[in-house]
Amino acid sequence: MQAPTTLRKVQLAGLKRFALERIPDGPLRDDILGQPDELDADEFLANARVWLRLVRFGVD
């Protein structure tokens, strides 16, 4: 018998608010704002890796 899996969700309202107020127009901001309001934790982590690369390489 398999153990039940619990999918954790991440709410993006705060991150989206931050993007609107603090991140200049560009691919990083557009990608964050284009995400659904709620993501599975795995999806959020995958997206976070992309966002960190965009920040690291100064793409905005």
C-alpha positions in Angstrom: 0.0 0.0 0.0 1.4 3.4 -1.0 1.5 6.3 1.5 -0.8 9.1 0.5 1.0 12.1 -1.0 0.3 15.6 0.1 0.8 18.3 -2.5 1.9 21.5 -0.9 0.7 24.7 -2.6 2.6 28.0 -2.6 0.6 31.2 -2.8 2.1 33.8 -5.1 0.1 36.9 -4.1 2.9 38.4 -2.0 5.5 37.7 -4.7 3.3 39.2 -7.4 2.8 42.3 -5.3 6.5 42.6 -4.8 7.1 42.2 -8.6 4.5 45.0 -9.4 6.0 47.4 -6.8 9.8 46.7 -7.0 10.9 44.8 -10.1 11.4 46.9 -13.3 9.6 45.9 -16.5 11.2 43.0 -18.2 11.3 39.2 -18.5 11.6 38.5 -14.7 8.6 40.6 -13.8 6.6 39.4 -16.7 7.2 35.7 -15.8 6.3 36.2 -12.2 3.1 38.1 -13.0 2.2 35.5 -15.6 2.2 32.6 -13.1 -1.1 31.4 -11.6 -1.9 32.6 -8.1 -1.1 29.2 -6.6 1.6 26.6 -7.6 2.5 23.2 -6.4 5.7 23.4 -4.4 7.7 21.5 -7.1 6.6 23.9 -9.8 7.4 26.9 -7.6 10.9 25.6 -6.9 11.5 25.0 -10.7 10.3 28.5 -11.4 12.4 29.9 -8.6 15.5 28.5 -10.2 14.7 30.3 -13.4 14.0 33.6 -11.6 17.3 33.4 -9.7 19.1 32.9 -12.9 17.4 35.9 -14.4 18.4 38.0 -11.4 22.0 36.6 -11.3 22.6 37.5 -14.9 21.0 40.8 -14.7 18.2 40.2 -17.2 15.4 42.6 -16.5 
